[in-house]
Structures are given as structure tokens and as C-alpha cells.
């Protein structure tokens, strides 16, 4: 049960990080901007949050 809450916390943190990072401004001279690294970190949180239960993977 404790793993469920920890995984859920990581999923929520990952989604919040990705949503917040998408609001960062982009640089006109680059295809990527300051939102790239926080989005990668948020995706890592999201994937690790799904891993303990294994329920997030579509079968």
C-alpha cells in the first residue's frame, strides 16, 4: 500500500513538472528552450512512479 502512495506522488510530481515546464518561454534561435531539461526530469518522475505497481503500462 505504501508503494502505491509513493508511486502516485511521483506521477503527480511528474505531471506537475511537465505542465509547469511547458509554460517556460522558448528561444527564437533554438528548436528547444529552457523547458527541455525539466520536461525530461518530469518524464523520469512519471515513468518511475508507474514502475513499482506496473499498472500504468498498457497491455
N, C-alpha and C positions, 0 to 999 in steps of 0.2 A: 504494500500500500504506500509506503514511504517513497518508493521509486516512482510511483505514478505521479505523486505531487511534485517531486523533483523534476521529472521529465516534463510535466505540464508547465512548471515555472520556466524551464529552458525554452520551451516552444513559445510561450508568451513573450519572453525576453527577446527571442529571435525575431518574432513578428514585429515587436515594437522597435527594435533596432533597424530593421529593414525599412519600415514605414517612415521612421524619422530620417534615415539616411537619404531616402528618395526626395526629401524636401530641400536638400542642400543644393546650392546653385551650381550650374555647370560652367565650365570654362569654354569660351568660344573657340579657342585654338586646339582643343583636345576632344577626342571622342568620349573620354571618360573624365570624371571630375573627382571632387573630394568625397563623393558618396560611394566610391568603389570599395575601399577598404572596410568601412562599416557594414556595407552590404554583404561582403564575404564573411565577416565575423558573425553577422546575424544569421546567415545561411548555415554556418557551423553550429551555432546555438540551436537552430531549428532541427538540423539533422541529428545532433547528439541528443536532443530532447525526445526525438522519436525512437532512437535506437534501443533504450532499455526495455520498453514494452514490446517493440516490434509491431505495434498496431497501426502505425502511420504509413507503413508500406502497403501500397495497393496490391492485392493478389488477384 
